[in-house]
């Protein structure tokens, strides 16, 4: 019976192959045995094979590195006093702390998470060692209304991992949006409790996603962060390594879903 179900899924996948772009995150997923995190000292160190480095820069900005490629999320134009040009930057425009109108023109790929008002935008950037794609969501507008498709959840597919950055998420995703996101191994989630979503709603999202690793972002002080951690401690292990970055691979994903608290730190020369 199981073989017949798998065969049917395979045939359906082949039938729709021309309608879908390749993604190892939107597919059948198998369990991966857990392990330990690898911590490194600096973003300029070479990466081991099959490994992704995540560095919490500030607010909602992260450096995502895989192989020789680097991406920065919610790029504001400043990532530190360092001569470093990422290959990709993503942006959202809920607030000015999530985007810049003047990204450096030598950045090869600049991906805004919004399009013409209400229309959203679609990105699917395949760089070989990294795929960057997005799923549009709504945001609250300044007049109290809703801007349809004004935010994007960006997904980075690299080294077999599916890494999602929720951006300035203002609502729980729909079933269709969850399906479009696919498997999420690592999620960077805003936990401010008000500027994006209330804590209870964000916790529901993360419990549904069931990512192996959740990295809190967009928190304003230890009180806000502590409230989120207290609400999740029955469902997730809590790790506070005291660093700004971690390295992860499929082999190192924990067996129990884990919240990893990174401390933001701008990039610096010599790291």
Secondary structure, DSSP 4 states (H G I P E B T S, - for coil): -HHHHHHHHHHHHHHTGGGS---SSSS----------B--S-TTSPPPTT-EEEEEEETTEEEEEETTEEEESS--S-SEES----SEEEE--SSGGG--SS--TT-SEEEES--STTT----EEE-SSEEEEEEEEEEE-TTSSEEEEEEEEEEEEETTEEEEE--S--SPPPHHHHHHH---SEEEEE--SSSS--HHHHHHHHHHH--SEEEEES--SHHHHHHHHHHHTTTSEEE--S-SEEEE-GGGS-SS-EEE-PPP--EETT-
